[in-house]
């Protein structure tokens, strides 16, 4: 009699009594990382990279937005000319101030950002307007050096270095290549340095500086118009509705008011910070220029008892360019709960402008 035996499945242990047990299951395998896992890893890297890039761009933007520190025009003149005696030559200090203002415009952290086409420069808003304010003041100084300070009379020959500097510094600031604005402004500063060296060592008869009262008065006439424009635009951050209504009653229509007294239009809220930083940049550069003029025109100022007016101008410009604690340009009402930085800056510029007008009148009286 034959006995049938059941085949024990592979991998199963026979149960007690010779009976086969349940088959063992193979351990479950994890699915291999496919396209989905690789995509998630790539996405994670992209997010981390974008976050790091954002931090870097924002950090550079904040660093580049700080106003450069003020400097001593006398020390810079000595360093640039090479001797303290050379720095005493009339015109050496104010020319050094123009050169230094231009160099800082190009060599500060971030360089010249007004014409940037890539981050963080293209994303910045405050510093480009600050730079344009500095550029405007440097242009005014170079133009005055060319037309007034370096000329003994209207029929005199203009200096070729100042002619080249004036041409280069007035190049459009938004050009970023072929040629870049920075290259043109750098050449303008080189031409100013050539003029300064020729004036100090006397190698060029046309490289001269005449510290006369009428020359200073001509420059101050330009500055007072600049400050008056800045003050008006800054003060327009708060509209004068009462004055506007009075003008409407007098002229008879809103259109007549808009056409005849456009200065009463309130500056748009999104333009206030642009005007604020442009005025700050102009004031920063003007501060160093006025310090240079106070040294080069010391004898003229003392002769006309105008040194007090010059000191007041410098003091008010120091306050206008003081460190601003708030990262935002607040635009509150004049007597409201929040500050109005535009009105504060306008008040300092108005005081400086009043002193400049007084100084110009003293220079013109002879």
C-alpha positions as CSV (number, residue, x, y, z in Angstrom):
1,X,0.0,0.0,0.0
2,X,1.5,3.2,-1.1
3,X,1.5,6.4,1.0
4,X,1.1,9.8,-0.8
5,X,3.1,12.6,0.5
6,X,2.4,16.2,-0.1
7,X,5.2,18.3,-1.6
8,X,6.4,20.9,0.8
9,X,6.6,24.3,-1.0
10,X,10.0,25.8,-1.3
11,X,10.8,28.1,1.5
12,X,8.2,26.6,3.9
13,X,9.2,24.6,7.0
14,X,7.3,21.4,7.7
15,X,4.9,21.7,10.6
16,X,5.1,19.5,13.6
17,X,3.9,15.9,12.9
18,X,5.2,16.0,9.4
19,X,2.5,18.3,8.1
20,X,3.6,21.1,5.9
21,X,3.3,24.7,7.2
22,X,2.2,28.0,5.6
23,X,4.6,29.2,2.9
24,X,6.9,32.1,3.9
25,X,6.4,35.5,2.1
26,X,9.3,37.2,0.5
27,X,10.2,40.6,2.2
28,X,8.6,43.5,0.4
29,X,11.0,45.6,-1.6
30,X,10.9,49.4,-1.7
31,X,10.2,50.8,-5.1
32,X,13.2,52.2,-6.8
33,X,13.4,56.0,-6.9
34,X,12.1,56.9,-10.3
35,X,11.4,60.1,-12.2
36,X,9.1,61.4,-9.4
37,X,11.8,61.2,-6.7
38,X,14.4,62.9,-8.9
39,X,11.9,65.7,-9.7
40,X,11.2,66.3,-6.0
41,X,14.9,66.5,-5.3
42,X,15.5,68.9,-8.1
43,X,12.6,71.1,-6.9
44,X,14.0,71.1,-3.4
45,X,17.4,72.3,-4.7
46,X,15.8,75.0,-6.8
47,X,13.8,76.3,-3.9
48,X,16.8,76.4,-1.6
49,X,18.9,78.1,-4.3
50,X,16.2,80.7,-4.9
51,X,16.0,81.4,-1.2
52,X,19.7,81.8,-0.9
53,X,19.8,84.0,-4.0
54,X,17.0,86.2,-2.6
55,X,18.9,86.6,0.7
56,X,22.1,87.6,-1.2
57,X,20.4,90.0,-3.5
58,X,18.5,91.7,-0.6
59,X,21.6,91.8,1.5
60,X,23.6,93.5,-1.3
61,X,20.7,95.8,-2.0
62,X,20.6,96.9,1.7
63,X,24.4,97.3,1.8
64,X,24.5,99.3,-1.4
65,X,21.8,101.6,-0.2
66,X,23.8,103.2,2.6
67,X,24.9,106.8,2.0
68,X,28.7,107.0,1.7
69,X,30.4,108.6,4.7
70,X,31.5,112.2,4.6
71,X,35.1,113.1,4.2
72,X,37.5,115.9,4.9
73,X,38.0,118.0,1.7
74,X,41.3,119.4,3.0
75,X,42.8,116.0,3.7
76,X,41.7,114.7,0.3
77,X,43.3,117.7,-1.4
78,X,46.6,117.1,0.4
79,X,46.5,113.4,-0.6
80,X,45.6,114.2,-4.2
81,X,48.0,117.1,-4.8
82,X,50.8,115.5,-2.8
83,X,51.7,118.3,-0.5
84,X,50.1,120.6,2.0
85,X,51.5,123.6,0.2
86,X,49.9,122.6,-3.1
87,X,46.6,122.2,-1.3
88,X,46.7,125.9,-0.5
89,X,46.7,126.9,-4.1
90,X,43.3,128.7,-4.8
91,X,40.9,126.3,-6.3
92,X,42.7,123.1,-5.3
93,X,40.2,122.2,-2.5
94,X,37.0,122.8,-4.4
95,X,38.4,121.0,-7.5
96,X,39.3,118.1,-5.2
97,X,35.8,118.1,-3.8
98,X,34.4,117.7,-7.3
99,X,36.8,114.9,-8.1
100,X,36.2,113.1,-4.9
101,X,32.4,113.4,-5.3
102,X,32.6,111.9,-8.8
103,X,35.0,109.1,-7.7
104,X,32.7,108.1,-4.8
105,X,29.8,108.1,-7.2
106,X,31.6,105.4,-9.3
107,X,33.6,103.5,-6.6
108,X,31.2,103.3,-3.7
109,X,29.8,99.8,-2.7
110,X,27.8,98.7,-5.8
111,X,29.3,101.3,-8.0
112,X,27.1,103.4,-10.2
113,X,23.7,101.7,-10.1
114,X,21.6,104.2,-12.1
115,X,22.1,102.3,-15.3
116,X,22.2,98.7,-13.9
117,X,20.2,96.1,-15.9
118,X,20.7,93.2,-13.5
119,X,19.9,92.6,-9.8
120,X,20.3,94.0,-7.3
121,X,20.9,97.3,-9.0
122,X,17.9,97.1,-11.3
123,X,15.7,96.4,-8.3
124,X,16.9,99.4,-6.3
125,X,15.0,102.6,-6.2
126,X,16.5,104.9,-3.6
127,X,20.2,104.8,-4.4
128,X,19.9,105.5,-8.1
129,X,18.1,108.7,-7.3
130,X,20.7,109.6,-4.7
131,X,23.3,109.1,-7.4
132,X,21.5,111.4,-9.8
133,X,21.4,114.1,-7.2
134,X,25.2,113.8,-6.7
135,X,25.7,113.8,-10.5
136,X,23.6,117.0,-10.8
137,X,25.8,118.8,-8.3
138,X,29.0,117.6,-9.9
139,X,27.8,118.8,-13.2
140,X,27.0,122.2,-11.8
141,X,30.4,122.5,-10.2
142,X,32.3,121.4,-13.4
143,X,30.3,123.8,-15.5
144,X,31.1,126.7,-13.1
145,X,34.8,125.7,-13.1
146,X,34.7,125.9,-16.9
147,X,32.7,129.1,-17.4
148,X,33.4,131.1,-14.3
149,X,36.1,130.1,-11.8
150,X,38.8,129.4,-14.5
151,X,38.1,132.5,-16.6
152,X,39.7,135.9,-15.9
153,X,37.2,137.6,-18.3
154,X,34.6,136.7,-20.9
155,X,37.2,136.9,-23.8
156,X,39.7,134.6,-22.1
157,X,40.6,131.1,-23.4
158,X,38.8,128.2,-21.7
159,X,40.9,125.4,-20.3
160,X,40.9,122.2,-22.5
161,X,40.8,119.9,-19.5
162,X,37.7,121.5,-18.1
163,X,36.1,121.5,-21.5
164,X,36.6,117.7,-21.8
165,X,35.4,117.2,-18.2
166,X,32.2,119.2,-18.8
167,X,31.5,117.2,-22.0
168,X,32.0,113.8,-20.4
169,X,30.2,114.5,-17.2
170,X,27.0,115.5,-19.1
171,X,26.8,112.1,-20.8
172,X,23.4,110.4,-20.3
173,X,23.4,108.4,-17.1
174,X,21.2,105.5,-18.2
175,X,23.6,104.3,-20.9
176,X,25.1,101.0,-19.8
177,X,27.2,100.0,-22.8
178,X,28.9,101.4,-25.9
179,X,29.8,103.5,-24.1
180,X,28.8,103.0,-20.5
181,X,28.1,106.1,-18.4
182,X,30.7,105.0,-15.8
183,X,33.4,105.1,-18.5
184,X,32.5,108.7,-19.5
185,X,32.3,109.9,-15.9
186,X,35.6,108.3,-15.1
187,X,37.2,110.2,-18.0
188,X,35.7,113.4,-16.7
189,X,37.3,112.8,-13.3
190,X,40.6,112.1,-15.1
191,X,40.3,115.4,-16.9
192,X,39.6,117.3,-13.6
193,X,42.7,115.7,-12.1
194,X,44.8,116.9,-15.1
195,X,43.4,120.4,-14.6
196,X,44.2,120.2,-10.9
197,X,47.8,119.1,-11.4
198,X,48.4,121.7,-14.1
199,X,46.9,124.4,-11.8
200,X,49.1,123.4,-8.9
201,X,52.4,123.1,-10.8
202,X,51.7,126.0,-13.2
203,X,52.5,124.0,-16.3
204,X,49.4,125.3,-18.2
205,X,48.7,129.0,-18.3
206,X,45.0,128.4,-18.9
207,X,44.7,126.1,-15.9
208,X,43.9,128.8,-13.4
209,X,41.4,129.6,-10.7
210,X,40.2,133.1,-9.9
211,X,38.7,133.4,-6.4
212,X,36.7,136.5,-7.1
213,X,33.4,137.5,-5.6
214,X,31.6,137.7,-8.9
215,X,32.6,134.1,-9.8
216,X,31.3,132.8,-6.5
217,X,28.1,134.8,-6.9
218,X,27.5,133.2,-10.4
219,X,27.8,129.7,-8.9
220,X,25.6,130.5,-5.9
221,X,22.9,131.7,-8.3
222,X,22.8,128.2,-9.8
223,X,22.7,126.5,-6.5
224,X,19.9,128.6,-5.1
225,X,17.7,127.6,-8.0
226,X,18.5,123.9,-7.5
227,X,17.6,124.1,-3.8
228,X,14.5,126.1,-4.5
229,X,13.3,123.5,-6.8
230,X,14.0,120.7,-4.4
231,X,12.4,122.5,-1.6
232,X,9.2,123.1,-3.5
233,X,8.9,119.5,-4.6
234,X,9.6,118.2,-1.1
235,X,7.1,120.6,0.5
236,X,4.5,119.5,-2.1
237,X,4.2,116.2,-0.3
238,X,1.4,117.8,1.7
239,X,-1.1,119.5,-0.5
240,X,-2.4,123.0,0.5
241,X,-6.1,122.5,-0.1
242,X,-7.1,125.8,1.5
243,X,-4.8,127.7,-0.9
244,X,-6.0,125.7,-3.8
245,X,-9.6,126.5,-3.1
246,X,-8.8,130.2,-2.7
247,X,-7.1,130.2,-6.1
248,X,-10.1,128.4,-7.7
249,X,-12.4,131.2,-6.4
250,X,-10.0,133.8,-7.7
251,X,-9.4,132.3,-11.1
252,X,-12.8,130.9,-11.6
253,X,-12.0,127.3,-12.7
254,X,-10.0,124.3,-11.7
255,X,-8.3,124.2,-15.1
256,X,-7.0,127.7,-14.6
257,X,-5.5,126.8,-11.3
258,X,-3.8,123.7,-12.7
259,X,-2.3,125.7,-15.6
260,X,-1.2,128.7,-13.6
261,X,-0.1,127.3,-10.2
262,X,1.0,123.8,-10.9
263,X,3.4,124.1,-8.0
264,X,0.4,123.5,-5.7
265,X,-0.1,120.0,-7.1
266,X,0.7,117.4,-4.5
267,X,3.7,115.2,-5.2
268,X,2.5,111.7,-5.9
269,X,3.1,109.4,-2.9
270,X,5.1,107.0,-5.0
271,X,7.4,109.8,-6.1
272,X,8.1,111.3,-2.7
273,X,11.1,108.9,-1.9
274,X,12.6,109.6,-5.4
275,X,12.6,113.3,-4.8
276,X,13.8,112.9,-1.2
277,X,16.9,110.8,-2.1
278,X,17.7,113.0,-5.1
279,X,17.7,116.0,-2.8
280,X,19.8,114.2,-0.3
281,X,22.4,113.2,-2.9
282,X,22.6,116.8,-4.1
283,X,22.9,118.1,-0.6
284,X,25.6,115.6,0.2
285,X,27.8,116.6,-2.7
286,X,27.0,120.3,-2.2
287,X,28.1,120.1,1.4
288,X,31.7,119.1,0.4
289,X,31.7,121.6,-2.4
290,X,30.8,124.4,0.0
291,X,33.5,123.3,2.4
292,X,35.9,123.5,-0.5
293,X,34.7,127.0,-1.4
294,X,35.0,128.2,2.2
295,X,38.7,127.4,2.0
296,X,39.5,128.7,-1.5
297,X,37.5,131.9,-0.9
298,X,38.5,132.4,2.7
299,X,40.0,135.9,2.0
300,X,37.0,137.0,0.0
301,X,34.6,135.8,2.7
302,X,36.5,137.5,5.5
303,X,36.8,140.7,3.5
304,X,33.0,140.9,3.0
305,X,32.2,139.6,6.5
306,X,30.4,136.6,4.9
307,X,32.1,133.8,6.7
308,X,29.1,133.5,9.1
309,X,26.7,132.9,6.2
310,X,29.0,130.2,4.8
311,X,29.1,128.5,8.2
312,X,25.3,128.5,8.4
313,X,25.1,126.9,4.9
314,X,27.5,124.1,5.9
315,X,25.6,123.6,9.2
316,X,22.2,123.3,7.5
317,X,23.6,120.9,4.9
318,X,25.1,118.8,7.6
319,X,21.6,118.4,9.1
320,X,20.1,117.8,5.7
321,X,22.4,114.8,5.1
322,X,22.3,113.4,8.7
323,X,21.8,109.7,9.1
324,X,18.1,108.6,8.7
325,X,17.0,106.0,11.2
326,X,13.8,105.0,9.5
327,X,14.3,102.6,6.6
328,X,11.2,104.2,4.9
329,X,10.5,107.7,3.8
330,X,7.5,108.6,5.9
331,X,5.0,111.0,4.4
332,X,2.7,112.0,7.3
333,X,0.8,115.2,7.7
334,X,2.8,118.2,8.9
335,X,1.1,118.0,12.3
336,X,0.0,114.4,12.3
337,X,1.1,111.4,14.3
338,X,3.7,110.2,11.9
339,X,6.8,112.1,10.7
340,X,7.1,113.7,7.3
341,X,10.7,113.3,6.2
342,X,10.1,115.4,3.1
343,X,9.1,118.4,5.1
344,X,12.0,118.0,7.5
345,X,14.5,117.9,4.6
346,X,12.7,120.8,2.9
347,X,13.1,123.0,6.0
348,X,16.8,122.4,6.2
349,X,17.2,123.1,2.5
350,X,15.1,126.3,2.8
351,X,17.4,127.5,5.6
352,X,20.5,126.7,3.5
353,X,19.0,128.4,0.5
354,X,18.2,131.5,2.5
355,X,21.8,131.7,3.6
356,X,23.0,131.1,0.1
357,X,20.9,134.0,-1.2
358,X,22.3,136.2,1.5
359,X,25.8,135.2,0.6
360,X,25.2,135.8,-3.1
361,X,23.9,139.3,-2.3
362,X,27.0,140.1,-0.3
363,X,29.2,138.9,-3.1
364,X,27.4,141.1,-5.7
365,X,27.6,144.3,-3.6
366,X,31.3,144.7,-4.3
